[in-house]
Amino acid sequence: MDVVTTASSSEPRPEAVKKEAGGRWVALDLLRFVAVLLMVQGHVFTSLLDPSYEGQRWLRHHNFVHGYTAPMFLFASGLAFGYTTFRGWKANTTWGDGLAKRFRRYGWLLVIGYALHMPALALARLMEIDAGTLRHWLQVDVLQHIGVSLAILQLLALAVRREKVFVAVVGVMFAGVVLGAPLLWATDLSFLPTPIASYLNADTGSLFPLFPWAGFTYAGILVAYAARTAKRPSHDLAWPLLALTVTCFVLPIALNRTGLQPYGQHDFWKTDPYYFFFRLANVLAVLTAWCFVEKAADRRGWLDERAVDARGQKQTTKMGELLTVVRIVGAESLLIYVAHLVFLHGSVLSHGFEHATGRSLTIAQASVVATALLAAMVLLAWTWHEWKKGTWRFRVVQWSAIGSFAYLMLTSQ
């Protein structure tokens, strides 16, 4: 990375350098950054806060907001995947090193997702677990969901090769997982192998099966398609996104009040299409708000990241430094997801912070822990992001960690 320098206050105000057309979508980076903030703070509070706070109004509002962390992550995953895929469609639908790297990433998401739920470390003990424990181990969480859903999308792009066909099929998939969720959740899928059934409904205890959760990912793809040719997506999409947000708010509420309910008895809060679109509207509202913020800030020149000082030297502005942090945190959000969960809840290798404190912290204490943990996660993300640039060193550490974990599995009792 280039050395970051800034002009001192005594120097003439630098002249902004024009940003390249079609660069980063700042609103998307900010959406992922906010999702990380909500995730870390929310998990700290729900895991460590004293139960005496339960029932208080502020905590109910807190839990409502925290409930949007997963939809925001899934939507942002689809949006980021679509935004990069559409802007390099030919390269991303032709087999090569870049595509192989994508599939390796999806594979790692699966491996790490299942590793976080391992019931035991020793391989011998894993071979002897009962059916109930196996079902719990194979539950689908966010990492497995994202790994599988993005792999499906990438395979689809490879198969169809044409953008319009791809986005049309994604639209059908979106409708299928959203509208079909109540029906699939009411279907006994015990005839299917557990690893497959876990991705379809919650009978095995899965938190994020594809029905209806993949709808958020597919919605992100559809929005990304609208931004595929925009030089400045926030400028072009702010008002259309606002209209879409209002529609997703108003239409399902209006339809629900008519009493139209074709599904009969079902889990409204987890599978109902009306509630899905209400949640999607809230996620879209966050993206829309950031689009308007980016649009206004861009027009005022506040988002210029590189500038030329009086000596004609290019320098990174303070805003450039801040946006770099935001982008890195967003780009490494899944690393932060894993690391903060291991810190809080532990793993088969060690106990987590929750084991030491239990649910005993005051609001002030939990706030301190959340702030410190978030700062640590930002530092971890930055270090990891920089470390990956030294490919051979990163590979050595990566394979050393894998080897050590395999050794422990084979030698533990």
Order of alpha helices (4+ residues) and beta strands (2+ residues): beta-alpha-alpha-alpha-alpha-alpha-alpha-alpha-alpha-alpha-alpha-alpha-alpha-alpha-alpha-alpha-beta-beta-alpha-alpha-alpha-alpha-alpha
